[in-house]
Amino acid sequence: MKKTFRRILLTAISVCLLGACGIYSDGAVEKAKNIAGVLRVGSFNILGGKENGEGSRERAEIGAGLVRFHDWDIFGSQETFPWQKKAYLGEDGVYGVVGRSCCTKEEDPKCWEVWGNYIFYKKDRFDVLDSGYFWLSPTPDKPSKGWTEKQYRICNWGKFKDKITGKEFFFFNLHQGLTPDSRLESAKLIAKKLDEIAGKGATIFMTGDFNAKLGEASIKTILASGLVQDSWGKSKTASYGHKGTTMPANHNRDWCDQPGKSGDKKIDYVFVSPNVSVLKCGVISDNRDTRYPSDHFPIMCVVKID
């Protein structure tokens, strides 16, 4: 909260000084005013892990520190168990969270996908106006598995209002399935739900692990809706970091202590509606002595709603 307040205060002071002194052009003053409207948006498959696993706990600590160091305003997480959600929320009170787990033991006694795709947001920056969820299945309104997918897959969403700019937007976060058939069919559902929940002309962010590269049918189906675009393709500057977002070798799910070579397999995305400008984007490969917070690299974009 203090960090956001300082950012607003410094911006206000800069605008007042620039305008009062008359040193800079109106364009520079306007640029200073716009600083507060910039958002840092992230997506991070944090890799579910055992609560009592020493490696899992360290990974959560590294990951929670990473999102704070890079000052993410809002981000979607995937494969997040309840204890990991608590770890990423931390005790500093910076973030709130929206979303539910893929399933519960009450809904299905055999369920082990008690993780969720949660939306973390800065509480002092955003108001939550609405929220909901749907399953990636032919029966999206109830806990269910879709098509050839063997796991429960859910999309959580929230409607937010930026307290600084007053602008409203929808944020969707999901984790698509492992089979091409389930991804294609769920992509059709996702496009339909984006239109039903947000609608054409709405400001939309959608993050997630889509388990597909950019040219695959499921991604093409989502982009063909016209409701969202790939942030990497819209960025005003070249993307930073690795080309891929996953580490090919994952010998220990708890530790993720690896060289971090990614190849070119980019399956994690930040999609944005046409009215969002992407200033820059990148794959973040931060680590602690080659120990990574996940087998996925988090991604982030710096954006502005036009």
C-alpha positions in Angstrom: 0.0 0.0 0.0 2.8 2.4 0.9 4.6 1.7 -2.4 1.5 2.5 -4.5 0.8 5.6 -2.4 4.4 6.8 -3.0 4.0 6.2 -6.8 0.8 8.2 -6.9 2.3 11.0 -4.7 5.5 11.2 -6.8 3.5 11.3 -10.0 1.3 14.1 -8.7 4.3 16.1 -7.5 6.0 15.6 -10.9 2.9 16.8 -12.8 2.5 19.9 -10.5 6.2 20.8 -10.8 6.4 20.3 -14.6 3.2 22.3 -15.2 4.0 25.1 -12.7 7.5 25.7 -14.0 6.5 25.5 -17.6 9.8 23.9 -18.5 8.5 21.0 -20.4 5.9 20.7 -23.2 2.3 19.7 -22.6 3.3 16.3 -24.0 5.8 15.7 -21.2 3.2 16.7 -18.6 0.7 14.3 -20.1 3.3 11.6 -20.1 3.9 12.2 -16.4 0.1 12.0 -15.7 -0.1 8.7 -17.5 2.6 7.0 -15.3 0.0 6.0 -12.7 -2.2 4.3 -15.3 0.5 1.7 -16.2 -0.2 -1.8 -15.0 2.2 -4.7 -14.5 0.4 -7.9 -15.4 1.8 -11.4 -14.8 1.1 -15.1 -15.3 2.8 -17.8 -13.4 2.3 -21.6 -13.3 3.9 -22.0 -9.9 3.9 -25.9 -9.9 1.9 -27.5 -7.2 3.9 -29.1 -4.4 3.8 -30.8 -1.1 3.2 -28.5 1.9 5.7 -30.4 4.0 8.3 -30.6 1.2 11.3 -28.5 2.0 11.9 -27.7 -1.7 8.2 -26.7 -2.3 8.3 -24.3 0.6 11.5 -22.7 -0.6 10.1 -22.4 -4.1 7.0 -20.6 -2.7 9.2 -18.3 -0.8 11.2 -17.5 -4.0 8.1 -17.0 -6.1 6.3 -14.8 -3.6 9.4 -12.6 -3.4 9.7 -12.5 -7.2 6.2 -11.1 -7.8 6.8 -8.4 -5.1 10.3 -7.5 -6.4 8.9 -7.0 -9.9 5.9 -5.1 -8.4 3.1 -7.0 -10.2 -0.2 -5.2 -9.9 -2.3 -8.2 -10.8 -1.4 -11.7 -11.9 -2.9 -15.1 -12.6 -1.4 -18.2 -11.0 -1.9 -21.9 -12.0 -1.5 -25.2 -10.1 -1.8 -23.3 -6.8 -2.6 -25.5 -3.8 -4.3 -23.8 -0.7 -1.0 -23.6 1.2 0.7 -22.0 -1.8 -2.1 -19.5 -2.1 -1.5 -18.5 1.5 2.3 -18.3 0.9 1.9 -16.0 -2.1 -0.6 -13.8 -0.2 2.0 -13.5 2.5 1.5 -11.4 5.7 2.2 -8.0 4.3 -1.4 -7.4 3.2 -0.5 -6.3 -0.3 -2.5 -8.8 -2.3 -6.1 -10.0 -2.3 -7.2 -13.1 -4.3 -10.1 -14.1 -6.5 -11.1 -17.6 -7.5 -11.8 -21.2 -6.3 -10.1 -24.6 -6.7 -10.7 -26.9 -9.6 -12.6 -29.3 -7.3 -13.1 -30.2 -3.7 -13.3 -33.5 -1.8 -17.0 -32.6 -1.1 -17.7 -32.4 -4.8 -15.7 -35.5 -5.7 -14.1 -37.7 -3.0 -11.5 -38.9 -5.5 -10.5 -35.3 -6.4 -6.8 -34.5 -6.2 -6.9 -31.3 -8.2 -7.6 -29.2 -5.2 -5.3 -26.5 -6.6 -6.8 -23.4 -8.3 -6.0 -20.9 -11.0 -6.2 -17.8 -8.8 -6.1 -14.1 -9.6 -3.9 -12.1 -7.2 -4.4 -8.3 -7.2 -3.2 -5.3 -5.2 -5.9 -4.4 -2.7 -5.0 -0.8 -2.6 -5.1 -0.5 -6.4 -8.2 -2.3 -7.4 -11.8 -2.8 -6.3 -13.4 -6.2 -7.1 -16.8 -5.5 -8.8 -17.8 -9.1 -9.6 -16.3 -12.6 -10.0 -17.1 -16.1 -11.1 -15.8 -19.2 -12.7 -16.6 -21.9 -15.2 -15.2 -25.4 -15.9 -13.6 -26.2 -19.2 -16.1 -28.9 -20.1 -19.4 -29.4 -22.0 -21.1 -28.7 -18.6 -19.2 -25.5 -17.6 -21.6 -24.6 -14.8 -20.8 -27.5 -12.5 -17.6 -29.4 -11.5 -16.8 -31.6 -14.5 -14.1 -32.8 -16.8 -14.1 -32.0 -20.5 -13.8 -34.1 -23.6 -10.6 -36.2 -23.5 -9.1 -34.4 -20.5 -8.6 -36.5 -17.3 -8.3 -33.6 -14.9 -10.7 -30.9 -13.7 -9.9 -27.6 -15.4 -11.4 -24.3 -14.3 -11.4 -20.7 -15.4 -11.7 -18.1 -12.7 -12.6 -14.5 -13.6 -13.0 -11.2 -11.9 -14.2 -7.7 -12.8 -12.0 -5.0 -11.4 -12.0 -1.2 -11.1 -8.7 0.7 -11.1 -8.9 3.1 -8.2 -6.3 5.4 -9.8 -7.8 5.7 -13.3 -11.4 4.6 -12.6 -11.2 2.2 -15.6 -12.9 -1.2 -15.4 -11.7 -4.4 -16.8 -12.2 -8.2 -16.8 -9.5 -10.6 -15.8 -9.7 -14.3 -16.8 -7.2 -16.9 -15.6 -7.1 -20.6 -16.6 -5.0 -23.8 -17.2 -6.0 -25.7 -20.3 -5.8 -29.5 -20.7 -3.1 -31.8 -21.9 -4.8 -33.3 -25.0 -5.2 -31.4 -28.3 -8.9 -32.3 -28.4 -9.7 -30.9 -25.0 -7.7 -27.8 -25.7 -9.5 -27.1 -29.0 -13.0 -27.7 -27.6 -12.3 -25.7 -24.4 -10.9 -22.9 -26.6 -14.3 -22.7 -28.3 -15.9 -22.5 -24.9 -13.5 -19.8 -23.7 -14.2 -17.6 -26.7 -17.9 -18.0 -26.0 -17.6 -17.2 -22.3 -15.4 -14.1 -23.0 -18.2 -12.8 -25.1 -21.0 -13.7 -22.6 -19.3 -12.4 -19.5 -17.3 -9.4 -20.8 -18.6 -8.8 -24.2 -17.3 -6.9 -27.3 -15.7 -3.6 -26.4 -14.8 -4.6 -22.9 -11.3 -4.4 -21.6 -10.0 -7.9 -21.1 -6.9 -9.6 -19.7 -6.5 -13.3 -19.9 -3.6 -15.2 -18.4 -2.7 -18.9 -18.1 -0.9 -22.0 -19.0 -2.5 -22.9 -22.3 -0.4 -26.0 -23.0 -0.1 -25.0 -26.6 2.3 -23.0 -28.8 1.1 -19.9 -30.6 0.4 -21.6 -34.0 -1.7 -24.4 -32.6 -5.5 -24.7 -33.3 -6.6 -23.9 -29.8 -4.7 -20.7 -29.6 -5.8 -19.7 -33.1 -9.5 -20.3 -32.0 -9.2 -18.0 -29.1 -7.5 -15.2 -31.1 -10.0 -15.6 -33.9 -12.7 -14.4 -31.6 -11.3 -10.9 -31.9 -11.8 -10.3 -28.2 -8.2 -10.7 -27.2 -4.8 -10.5 -28.8 -1.4 -11.9 -27.9 0.6 -9.4 -25.9 3.9 -10.5 -27.3 2.7 -9.6 -30.8 1.5 -6.2 -29.6 4.5 -5.1 -27.6 6.0 -1.8 -28.5 9.4 -3.2 -27.6 11.1 -6.5 -28.3 10.2 -9.2 -25.7 12.8 -9.9 -23.1 14.3 -13.1 -21.8 13.8 -16.7 -22.9 11.8 -17.7 -25.9 10.2 -20.5 -24.1 8.4 -20.6 -20.7 9.1 -24.2 -19.5 12.2 -26.1 -18.4 12.4 -29.3 -20.4 14.1 -31.3 -17.6 12.2 -31.5 -14.4 13.8 -34.2 -12.3 12.5 -33.2 -8.9 9.1 -31.5 -8.6 9.9 -30.2 -5.2 13.2 -28.5 -5.8 13.3 -27.3 -9.5 17.1 -27.0 -9.1 18.1 -26.9 -12.8 20.1 -25.0 -15.4 16.9 -23.4 -16.7 17.3 -23.9 -20.4 13.9 -23.3 -22.0 14.1 -24.0 -25.7 11.3 -22.3 -27.6 8.3 -23.9 -26.0 6.2 -20.9 -25.0 2.8 -22.1 -23.7 2.1 -19.4 -21.1 0.4 -16.2 -22.2 -1.0 -12.8 -21.3 -3.8 -12.1 -23.8 -5.2 -8.6 -23.9 -8.2 -6.9 -25.6 -7.5 -4.6 -28.6 -7.8 -1.4 -26.5 -4.8 -2.3 -24.3 -1.4 -1.0 -25.3 1.6 -3.3 -24.4 4.6 -1.3 -23.6 6.9 -4.2 -22.9 6.9 -7.9 -22.0 9.2 -10.7 -21.0 9.9 -14.1 -19.6 11.4 -13.8 -16.1 14.0 -16.4 -15.3 14.9 -15.2 -11.8 16.4 -17.9 -9.5 18.3 -18.4 -6.2 21.6 -20.1 -7.0 20.0 -22.0 -9.9 17.0 -22.9 -7.8 13.8 -21.8 -9.6 10.4 -21.2 -8.1 8.7 -23.5 -10.7 9.2 -25.6 -13.8 7.6 -22.7 -15.6 9.1 -19.3 -16.0 6.7 -16.5 -15.0 5.8 -14.0 -17.7 4.9 -10.3 -17.3 3.7 -7.4 -19.4 3.7 -3.7 -18.7 0.5 -2.4 -20.2 -1.9 0.6 -20.4 -5.6 0.7 -21.0 -6.2 3.1 -23.9 
